[in-house]
Amino acid sequence: MSSILIKNAQVVNEGTIQVFDIYVKDGRIEKLAPQIDIQADQEINAEGLHLLPGLIDDQVHFREPGLTYKANIFTESRAAVAGGTTSFMEMPNTVPNTLTQKLLQDKYDIGQDSSLANYSFFMGAANDNLDEVLKTNPRDVCGVKVFMGSSTGNMLVDNETALENIFRNSPTLIATHCEDEATIKANLAAYKEKYGENVTIDMHPLIRSAEACYLSSSKAVELAKKNNARLHILHISTGKETFLFDNSIPLDQKKITAEACIHHLWFSDEDYKTKGNYIKWNPAVKTAADRDQILKAVLDGHIDVIATDHAPHTIEEKEQAYLHAPSGGPLVQHALLALLDVVHQGKMTLEQLVQKTAHNTATCFQIEQRGFIREGYWADLVLVNLNKPFEVTRQNILSKCGWSPFENHTFTSTIEHTIVSGNLAYSSGQIIEVGSGHRLLFNR
């Protein structure tokens, strides 16, 4: 593992922006100072660049095993590091679903062999696998995922006794997808009765409605409070849901936290006219008012972290009729660029961006020695040029699916270098496939 000296970077960290040199050795930040004169194997002149902690994405779907025609851990981790995301937590709705400790270990083995980014994998909960859930080690597994809304295979947890048992007994953080299945089914039936097979994408946020989201999220919060569980609700998509969360408690003391995703902060239902199924997600992208309230909640602390819910499908799948097109899309390569555009628009500061994508994610999940630029911490770093435009084209998309909802958009900023656990993994437009990411550990 080579040493790296970064010179004259504008370091964005823990609420400040200051010019520092950073010396990285044996994977860690050995020294952080205004000036460092040490010979290193690699030296990066970061004058004019901003140095951020690498993004920690707490929700991705990298499709391995079983769905690797769409994506795999190797291809999507490449896209992640090219976008400044240095660590990810991957979801259990692969094929087979990650519902046993053996299947969970299989995914860790794949991550160890092929991921360029640091990794962790959620244990999946179902109506009938509590014994396996209880074996989850909180030290080296990010959490337990509960789908309180439809998903792949046997992962909808709709049995009240099973839900109570999971919330009462889970050995670690519970992350939930919250949409009320009965409400969605009733809405879909009503639209199909009226329109038959001609239901269209603009009806998606009405079928997977704000009511469905709020009913499920409020139920999860109630269960967590009743059982004193550690709950983290993923991809909040409505303004109303943001008021379920408390911003008066320090994050490290919160038992109930929440996440916002890039697509719910960027798009609105107006964009279905031009983007169609390419912005079909569950939960659905909703109104501009919902989008604005979610951003407000991110900034005022009702929502704690920003992630992607990166979930690729093929172009052929997405171009089917609405009722047949799957939900989800690729986002890890362009998440940081999108947020830097939000900074350029004056809606967020760089310090807030870093807090919500790195500091808070590390705190929320109790990740060991990551998420901050501190001496002794792992060197997960990204250097960005805030004033060098980057256009998204089919040719520079790295996700295996080969498309992006941001295609043909020109971002204001560019990712210049990404360092993962002390390895330079991406530099000046090139992936450097040396070493691999590390398994995340948690202070629990």
C-alpha positions as semicolon CSV with decimal commas, in nm:
position;residue;x (nm);y (nm);z (nm)
1;M;0,000;0,000;0,000
2;S;0,160;0,326;-0,114
3;S;0,173;0,650;0,083
4;I;-0,002;0,961;-0,053
5;L;0,062;1,327;0,019
6;I;-0,216;1,571;-0,073
7;K;-0,099;1,931;-0,087
8;N;-0,294;2,255;-0,046
9;A;-0,647;2,114;-0,036
10;Q;-0,950;2,310;0,077
11;V;-1,057;2,057;0,341
12;V;-1,430;2,047;0,412
13;N;-1,470;1,873;0,746
14;E;-1,667;1,905;1,070
15;G;-1,825;2,239;0,985
16;T;-1,517;2,421;0,853
17;I;-1,326;2,476;0,528
18;Q;-0,951;2,516;0,576
19;V;-0,639;2,470;0,363
20;F;-0,446;2,163;0,476
21;D;-0,196;1,905;0,361
22;I;-0,289;1,542;0,430
23;Y;-0,044;1,255;0,458
24;V;-0,187;0,907;0,408
25;K;0,010;0,598;0,506
26;D;-0,093;0,232;0,552
27;G;-0,449;0,319;0,459
28;R;-0,500;0,585;0,722
29;I;-0,468;0,960;0,764
30;E;-0,139;0,983;0,948
31;K;-0,106;1,360;0,953
32;L;-0,331;1,660;0,882
33;A;-0,158;2,000;0,903
34;P;-0,127;2,337;0,724
35;Q;0,204;2,220;0,580
36;I;0,356;1,872;0,562
37;D;0,703;1,804;0,420
38;I;0,722;1,426;0,395
39;Q;0,831;1,221;0,099
40;A;0,542;1,006;-0,025
41;D;0,504;0,746;-0,299
42;Q;0,238;0,964;-0,463
43;E;0,184;1,337;-0,436
44;I;-0,137;1,513;-0,543
45;N;-0,139;1,888;-0,597
46;A;-0,485;1,982;-0,474
47;E;-0,455;2,357;-0,516
48;G;-0,795;2,489;-0,621
49;L;-0,965;2,163;-0,524
50;H;-1,190;2,078;-0,229
51;L;-1,125;1,767;-0,024
52;L;-1,430;1,594;0,129
53;P;-1,474;1,273;0,326
54;G;-1,587;1,007;0,080
55;L;-1,962;0,961;0,066
56;I;-2,108;0,674;0,267
57;D;-2,418;0,547;0,087
58;D;-2,644;0,362;0,329
59;Q;-2,877;0,223;0,060
60;V;-2,777;0,059;-0,266
61;H;-2,893;-0,242;-0,470
62;F;-2,594;-0,385;-0,657
63;R;-2,796;-0,690;-0,781
64;E;-2,551;-0,965;-0,690
65;P;-2,620;-1,253;-0,664
66;G;-2,893;-1,352;-0,905
67;L;-2,958;-1,033;-1,103
68;T;-2,614;-0,972;-1,244
69;Y;-2,740;-0,905;-1,596
70;K;-2,841;-0,565;-1,451
71;A;-2,540;-0,498;-1,228
72;N;-2,288;-0,657;-0,995
73;I;-2,077;-0,553;-0,701
74;F;-1,767;-0,498;-0,916
75;T;-1,933;-0,278;-1,180
76;E;-2,138;-0,070;-0,938
77;S;-1,850;-0,020;-0,694
78;R;-1,650;0,116;-0,989
79;A;-1,932;0,363;-1,058
80;A;-1,940;0,449;-0,688
81;V;-1,572;0,539;-0,655
82;A;-1,587;0,737;-0,981
83;G;-1,861;0,940;-0,813
84;G;-1,680;0,996;-0,484
85;T;-1,870;0,731;-0,287
86;T;-1,614;0,533;-0,088
87;S;-1,843;0,309;0,122
88;F;-2,181;0,147;0,060
89;M;-2,441;-0,062;0,242
90;E;-2,620;-0,303;0,012
91;M;-2,973;-0,434;0,036
92;P;-3,091;-0,797;0,072
93;N;-3,348;-0,823;-0,210
94;T;-3,108;-1,008;-0,438
95;V;-3,181;-1,358;-0,572
96;P;-3,192;-1,553;-0,352
97;N;-3,303;-1,302;-0,089
98;T;-3,047;-1,257;0,189
99;L;-3,255;-1,428;0,457
100;T;-2,997;-1,659;0,617
101;Q;-2,658;-1,595;0,771
102;K;-2,504;-1,827;0,510
103;L;-2,644;-1,621;0,223
104;L;-2,530;-1,303;0,398
105;Q;-2,176;-1,440;0,427
106;D;-2,183;-1,532;0,059
107;K;-2,234;-1,165;-0,023
108;Y;-1,950;-1,059;0,205
109;D;-1,727;-1,306;0,023
110;I;-1,819;-1,147;-0,312
111;G;-1,756;-0,800;-0,168
112;Q;-1,413;-0,902;-0,041
113;D;-1,321;-1,040;-0,382
114;S;-1,459;-0,772;-0,609
115;S;-1,560;-0,442;-0,447
116;L;-1,345;-0,135;-0,511
117;A;-1,537;0,053;-0,240
118;N;-1,576;-0,029;0,129
119;Y;-1,883;-0,242;0,186
120;S;-2,144;-0,373;0,423
121;F;-2,456;-0,580;0,358
122;F;-2,794;-0,575;0,531
123;M;-2,945;-0,891;0,673
124;G;-3,295;-0,937;0,532
125;A;-3,605;-0,990;0,746
126;A;-3,910;-1,188;0,637
127;N;-4,225;-1,312;0,807
128;D;-4,056;-1,639;0,902
129;N;-3,680;-1,596;0,960
130;L;-3,652;-1,438;1,305
131;D;-3,406;-1,703;1,422
132;E;-3,166;-1,606;1,143
133;V;-3,216;-1,233;1,206
134;L;-3,123;-1,279;1,572
135;K;-2,786;-1,427;1,474
136;T;-2,682;-1,100;1,304
137;N;-2,358;-0,962;1,443
138;P;-2,396;-0,587;1,509
139;R;-2,018;-0,546;1,503
140;D;-1,973;-0,627;1,134
141;V;-2,321;-0,602;0,977
142;C;-2,476;-0,261;0,910
143;G;-2,831;-0,356;1,002
144;V;-3,149;-0,554;0,941
145;K;-3,369;-0,454;0,648
146;V;-3,748;-0,474;0,674
147;F;-3,964;-0,417;0,367
148;M;-4,295;-0,279;0,496
149;G;-4,399;-0,258;0,129
150;S;-4,367;-0,492;-0,168
151;S;-4,030;-0,618;-0,281
152;T;-3,858;-0,908;-0,454
153;G;-3,949;-1,260;-0,340
154;N;-4,038;-1,330;0,021
155;M;-3,936;-0,997;0,169
156;L;-4,264;-0,821;0,239
157;V;-4,307;-0,833;0,616
158;D;-4,681;-0,794;0,664
159;N;-4,740;-1,029;0,957
160;E;-4,808;-0,821;1,267
161;T;-4,653;-1,075;1,504
162;A;-4,340;-1,098;1,290
163;L;-4,306;-0,719;1,285
164;E;-4,345;-0,697;1,661
165;N;-4,082;-0,967;1,712
166;I;-3,833;-0,800;1,480
167;F;-3,878;-0,457;1,639
168;R;-3,860;-0,606;1,989
169;N;-3,562;-0,833;1,937
170;S;-3,341;-0,711;1,651
171;P;-2,978;-0,710;1,767
172;T;-2,896;-0,406;1,558
173;L;-3,038;-0,111;1,363
174;I;-3,360;-0,178;1,169
175;A;-3,383;-0,006;0,831
176;T;-3,730;0,007;0,676
177;H;-3,886;0,062;0,336
178;C;-4,222;0,213;0,430
179;E;-4,521;0,198;0,195
180;D;-4,858;0,057;0,299
181;E;-4,926;-0,240;0,073
182;A;-5,306;-0,245;0,117
183;T;-5,332;0,121;0,014
184;I;-5,115;0,067;-0,294
185;K;-5,312;-0,240;-0,403
186;A;-5,643;-0,055;-0,367
187;N;-5,512;0,245;-0,561
188;L;-5,371;0,025;-0,838
189;A;-5,697;-0,168;-0,868
190;A;-5,891;0,156;-0,902
191;Y;-5,663;0,290;-1,177
192;K;-5,665;-0,042;-1,365
193;E;-6,043;-0,054;-1,348
194;K;-6,055;0,292;-1,504
195;Y;-5,769;0,267;-1,756
196;G;-5,707;-0,106;-1,800
197;E;-5,351;-0,170;-1,919
198;N;-5,314;0,196;-2,017
199;V;-5,214;0,319;-1,672
200;T;-4,932;0,572;-1,729
201;I;-4,623;0,683;-1,539
202;D;-4,777;1,014;-1,426
203;M;-5,017;0,806;-1,213
204;H;-4,730;0,640;-1,025
205;P;-4,720;0,890;-0,735
206;L;-5,099;0,861;-0,705
207;I;-5,090;0,482;-0,690
208;R;-4,790;0,466;-0,456
209;S;-4,939;0,763;-0,279
210;A;-4,832;1,001;-0,006
211;E;-5,098;0,839;0,213
212;A;-4,943;0,495;0,162
213;C;-4,603;0,628;0,266
214;Y;-4,728;0,813;0,574
215;L;-4,940;0,523;0,698
216;S;-4,642;0,289;0,688
217;S;-4,380;0,532;0,821
218;S;-4,599;0,636;1,113
219;K;-4,661;0,269;1,191
220;A;-4,285;0,200;1,192
221;V;-4,225;0,494;1,426
222;E;-4,501;0,368;1,657
223;L;-4,350;0,017;1,661
224;A;-4,005;0,154;1,734
225;K;-4,125;0,368;2,022
226;K;-4,328;0,082;2,166
227;N;-4,033;-0,159;2,156
228;N;-3,749;0,090;2,213
229;A;-3,600;-0,021;1,881
230;R;-3,326;0,151;1,681
231;L;-3,515;0,249;1,363
232;H;-3,386;0,411;1,044
233;I;-3,652;0,490;0,781
234;L;-3,519;0,496;0,427
235;H;-3,602;0,722;0,128
236;I;-3,854;0,965;0,275
237;S;-4,060;1,088;-0,021
238;T;-4,328;1,315;0,126
239;G;-4,322;1,640;0,315
240;K;-4,573;1,508;0,567
241;E;-4,344;1,224;0,675
242;T;-4,065;1,462;0,772
243;F;-4,264;1,574;1,076
244;L;-4,250;1,222;1,221
245;F;-3,890;1,283;1,320
246;D;-3,732;1,485;1,601
247;N;-3,459;1,742;1,533
248;S;-3,413;1,844;1,896
249;I;-3,202;1,541;1,994
250;P;-2,830;1,502;1,912
251;L;-2,789;1,243;1,638
252;D;-2,581;1,006;1,849
253;Q;-2,870;0,992;2,097
254;K;-3,151;0,939;1,846
255;K;-3,332;0,606;1,839
256;I;-3,533;0,699;1,529
257;T;-3,357;0,845;1,224
258;A;-3,439;0,903;0,858
259;E;-3,283;0,919;0,513
260;A;-3,351;1,127;0,202
261;C;-3,245;1,018;-0,146
262;I;-3,099;1,210;-0,437
263;H;-3,399;1,153;-0,667
264;H;-3,649;1,285;-0,412
265;L;-3,430;1,595;-0,368
266;W;-3,385;1,655;-0,743
267;F;-3,693;1,547;-0,941
268;S;-4,066;1,617;-0,905
269;D;-4,380;1,476;-1,066
270;E;-4,342;1,734;-1,345
271;D;-4,037;1,539;-1,465
272;Y;-4,240;1,231;-1,554
273;K;-4,332;1,414;-1,878
274;T;-3,974;1,400;-2,003
275;K;-3,811;1,121;-1,799
276;G;-4,096;0,868;-1,792
277;N;-4,009;0,530;-1,640
278;Y;-3,647;0,638;-1,601
279;I;-3,751;0,815;-1,281
280;K;-3,990;0,542;-1,169
281;W;-3,888;0,462;-0,812
282;N;-4,055;0,315;-0,505
283;P;-4,144;0,527;-0,314
284;A;-4,245;0,747;-0,603
285;V;-4,108;1,089;-0,685
286;K;-4,388;1,321;-0,578
287;T;-4,463;1,694;-0,590
288;A;-4,227;1,990;-0,596
289;A;-4,371;2,086;-0,256
290;D;-4,272;1,745;-0,120
291;R;-3,924;1,784;-0,270
292;D;-3,878;2,126;-0,113
293;Q;-3,997;2,010;0,228
294;I;-3,762;1,709;0,220
295;L;-3,466;1,939;0,153
296;K;-3,578;2,167;0,435
297;A;-3,597;1,865;0,666
298;V;-3,248;1,756;0,562
299;L;-3,109;2,098;0,647
300;D;-3,294;2,143;0,977
301;G;-3,215;1,797;1,112
302;H;-3,549;1,619;1,086
303;I;-3,383;1,400;0,821
304;D;-3,035;1,285;0,911
305;V;-2,859;1,145;0,602
306;I;-2,863;1,158;0,222
307;A;-2,820;0,840;0,014
308;T;-2,905;0,711;-0,334
309;D;-3,116;0,391;-0,335
310;H;-2,907;0,306;-0,643
311;A;-3,108;0,029;-0,812
312;P;-3,022;-0,038;-1,178
313;H;-3,243;-0,203;-1,438
314;T;-3,174;-0,252;-1,806
315;I;-3,286;-0,003;-2,068
316;E;-3,511;-0,271;-2,217
317;E;-3,684;-0,320;-1,882
318;K;-3,731;0,051;-1,829
319;E;-3,875;0,105;-2,177
320;Q;-4,165;-0,132;-2,117
321;A;-4,514;0,003;-2,051
322;Y;-4,558;0,159;-1,707
323;L;-4,727;-0,143;-1,547
324;H;-4,441;-0,371;-1,651
325;A;-4,140;-0,143;-1,605
326;P;-3,953;-0,204;-1,277
327;S;-3,884;0,071;-1,025
328;G;-3,534;0,196;-0,953
329;G;-3,240;0,354;-1,129
330;P;-2,862;0,408;-1,115
331;L;-2,741;0,702;-0,905
332;V;-2,409;0,633;-0,727
333;Q;-2,188;0,779;-0,998
334;H;-2,366;1,116;-1,000
335;A;-2,495;1,161;-0,645
336;L;-2,214;1,389;-0,527
337;L;-2,221;1,588;-0,851
338;A;-2,596;1,642;-0,810
339;L;-2,551;1,762;-0,452
340;L;-2,269;1,994;-0,558
341;D;-2,514;2,148;-0,805
342;V;-2,752;2,203;-0,511
343;V;-2,461;2,380;-0,337
344;H;-2,402;2,596;-0,645
345;Q;-2,772;2,685;-0,643
346;G;-2,728;2,825;-0,291
347;K;-2,967;2,573;-0,134
348;M;-2,704;2,390;0,072
349;T;-2,350;2,457;0,192
350;L;-2,051;2,231;0,136
351;E;-2,032;2,179;0,510
352;Q;-2,395;2,062;0,517
353;L;-2,334;1,830;0,222
354;V;-2,043;1,664;0,404
355;Q;-2,242;1,639;0,725
356;K;-2,536;1,463;0,560
357;T;-2,339;1,227;0,332
358;A;-2,044;1,130;0,553
359;H;-2,036;1,257;0,913
360;N;-2,399;1,178;0,995
361;T;-2,401;0,843;0,817
362;A;-2,097;0,736;1,017
363;T;-2,260;0,857;1,339
364;C;-2,602;0,711;1,257
365;F;-2,460;0,363;1,190
366;Q;-2,174;0,392;1,444
367;I;-1,917;0,318;1,173
368;E;-1,570;0,269;1,310
369;Q;-1,310;0,533;1,212
370;R;-1,468;0,652;0,891
371;G;-1,678;0,946;0,774
372;F;-1,448;1,221;0,907
373;I;-1,111;1,361;0,803
374;R;-0,921;1,291;1,125
375;E;-0,574;1,165;1,208
376;G;-0,588;0,790;1,269
377;Y;-0,905;0,744;1,066
378;W;-0,919;0,546;0,744
379;A;-0,839;0,760;0,440
380;D;-1,169;0,766;0,250
381;L;-1,140;1,091;0,057
382;V;-1,266;1,265;-0,256
383;L;-1,116;1,568;-0,430
384;V;-1,355;1,778;-0,637
385;N;-1,318;2,070;-0,873
386;L;-1,621;2,288;-0,807
387;N;-1,584;2,486;-1,129
388;K;-1,502;2,223;-1,392
389;P;-1,820;2,109;-1,571
390;F;-1,896;1,742;-1,629
391;E;-2,149;1,626;-1,889
392;V;-2,314;1,286;-1,839
393;T;-2,305;1,083;-2,160
394;R;-2,366;0,719;-2,247
395;Q;-1,990;0,688;-2,300
396;N;-1,890;0,789;-1,944
397;I;-2,162;0,603;-1,751
398;L;-1,999;0,320;-1,555
399;S;-2,302;0,138;-1,414
400;K;-2,354;-0,187;-1,601
401;C;-2,705;-0,087;-1,711
402;G;-2,553;0,185;-1,931
403;W;-2,798;0,468;-1,862
404;S;-2,862;0,744;-1,608
405;P;-3,155;0,971;-1,529
406;F;-2,897;1,251;-1,553
407;E;-2,793;1,165;-1,910
408;N;-2,715;1,479;-2,113
409;H;-2,712;1,693;-1,798
410;T;-2,399;1,901;-1,742
411;F;-2,303;1,926;-1,378
412;T;-2,110;2,227;-1,254
413;S;-1,841;2,021;-1,079
414;T;-1,611;1,727;-1,150
415;I;-1,478;1,444;-0,933
416;E;-1,098;1,452;-0,973
417;H;-0,967;1,184;-0,734
418;T;-1,116;0,925;-0,498
419;I;-0,915;0,748;-0,228
420;V;-1,061;0,434;-0,068
421;S;-0,901;0,300;0,252
422;G;-0,577;0,469;0,151
423;N;-0,575;0,348;-0,212
424;L;-0,610;0,589;-0,501
425;A;-0,909;0,422;-0,670
426;Y;-1,007;0,689;-0,922
427;S;-0,800;0,967;-1,076
428;S;-0,864;1,212;-1,360
429;G;-1,133;1,005;-1,524
430;Q;-0,967;0,667;-1,480
431;I;-1,050;0,379;-1,247
432;I;-0,739;0,238;-1,080
433;E;-0,812;-0,123;-0,990
434;V;-0,553;-0,176;-0,719
435;G;-0,651;-0,327;-0,387
436;S;-1,010;-0,354;-0,276
437;G;-1,246;-0,189;-0,036
438;H;-1,263;-0,302;0,325
439;R;-1,552;-0,451;0,520
440;L;-1,705;-0,180;0,739
441;L;-1,696;-0,233;1,115
442;F;-1,931;-0,076;1,367
443;N;-1,882;0,048;1,724
444;R;-2,167;-0,151;1,874
